[in-house]
């Protein structure tokens, strides 16, 4: 499925920033290419920069990386549930509370990369095995409708958006 084929549901508009970070790509290409680019990005990060924040009250580089992983994990779970036709509305999550519990100051770059790869490979496996019918299914999370495909594209666009911010403001 291509990004241009997304159904117009609530999350498509709410998460437009992340969707706009992507070209009109195929979902699986976005997930695979995003993985390869992010591996390179993390590998090139100087380890001493992980604790850097560009301003007061802003997340550190490590916190941003862990936020990307946390969000992908949550969105992946939503996609799994909706793809299985689960109609249970799912709650949102407080990203700032998650970061407070991330223990980012003790994390090493290699551990963050390993966790990222585990989560992204799981995301790829999940979406690779979905049918077009499953990708078009819609569920509710954070009080808005999401198609399964929209979640996959938001995962990719969210990562790209934050990598762009890291490059522009942190590095």
N, C-alpha and C positions, 0 to 999 in steps of 0.2 A: 504494500500500500504506500502511496506517495502522500506527502504532506498536503498537496492540493486536493486530495480526496477526502479530507477530514469532514466529518459531520459538524454542522454548526450547533454546538451545544454550549452550555454556560461556561465551562472551563476553557473552551477554545478562545473565548473573548477575554476572560479574566487572566489567562496565562499567555496573552498575546506577545508580551515581551520575549518570552522564552521561545515561542513558536517563530517569531520574526528573526531570531538569531540563526535560524536554519534556512537554507535554500529549499527549493521544492525537491526534496530528496526522498528516496525510498526509506522506509522506517528501518529496515535491517541495515542498510548502508550507513544511516545516521548512527546507529548503535555501534557498529563495528568501527567505522572511521573515528567516531568520538573516542572510543576506547584507545585506539592507536595514538591519536593526537594527545590524549590526556596522559598516557604512559610517558610519552616524550616530555610533556610539560613537567610532570612530577620529577622525572629523572634529572631534568636540567635545573631544578630548584636547588640552590645552595642550602644545605641543612640548617645553617645558622640563621636563615631567613624565616624559618617556620614560625617563630614567635613574633614576627614583625607585624605591626598594624600601622596603617598610614596616618591614622588620627586617633585621638581619644574616643572611646566608646565604639570603636570599630573592631570587628573580628580580626584575629591574626590570620596569617596564611594557613596555618594548620587548622584553625577553626573553620575557615571557608572550605578547605578540602574535606573535612569531616562533615560539614553541613551538606555538601554535594552527595556524599556517600549516604548519610542519614535519609536525605530526601529521596534519593533513588530507591532505597530500601522500602520506604513507606509507599512510594508511588508504585513500585513493583507489586507490593502486596495488594494494593487497590486494583491494579490491572488483573492480577490473578483472580481475585474474588469476582470482579465484574465479568471476566471472560468465562467464568463457570456459571454465569447467569445468576449470581447471588444479588438479590435486590435489596439487601440490608444497607441502609444509609450508614456511611462511615464518617467518623468525626475528623476534624482537622487536627493539627498538631502545633505546638508552640516551639518554633525553631530555636528561639533564644533559650528556652529551658533545656532543650536537647544539647545545645552547645555548652551550657554550664556543666552538664554531666559528662562531657566528652573526654575529659582528662587530657586535653590537647597538649598541655605543657610537657607531658611525659612521653608523648608519641614520637616515634622516629619515622623519618621519611619512608624507609623500607617497609615499615609496618602499615603505614597509611596506604602505600601503593599496593601491598598485598591484600589489604581489606577492600580497596577499590576494585581490584581485579576479581576478587571473589564475588562481589556484588554485581559488577557489570557482566561477568560471564554468566551469572545466574539470570540476569535480565535478558541477555541475548538468548539463552536457552528457553526461557519462558516465551518470549515473543516469536522465536523461530518456529515453535511448534503450535502456534495459533492459526486457526482458519480465518478466512476473510469474514465469515459470520461472527466469530468470536471478537475480532478486532472492531467490529461495528457495534457490539453490544454497549449499552449505556448503563452506568450506575451512578449513585450519588455519593459524593465525598465533599466535606467542607461546605455542605449546604448547596452544592451546585452539581448539575449533571456533567458527567465525563464519559466520552467514549473510550474504550480500551486503547484504540490507536492514538487518541489524543494524549493519553498518559505516556505512551511510548515516545511520542515526539516531544512532550514537555520534559521528560527525563533527559533527552539529548540536548534540547535547547537550554534547559536549566544549567547543565554542565558547561555548555559553551558560553553562556552569558557570564557565569562566574569566572571562567578562565579568562575571558576578555577583561573583566574588572580587575582580576589579579594582575594581568599584564599591564593595564593602563594605570592603576593606582598604587600597586604594591612593588612592582619590579622595574 
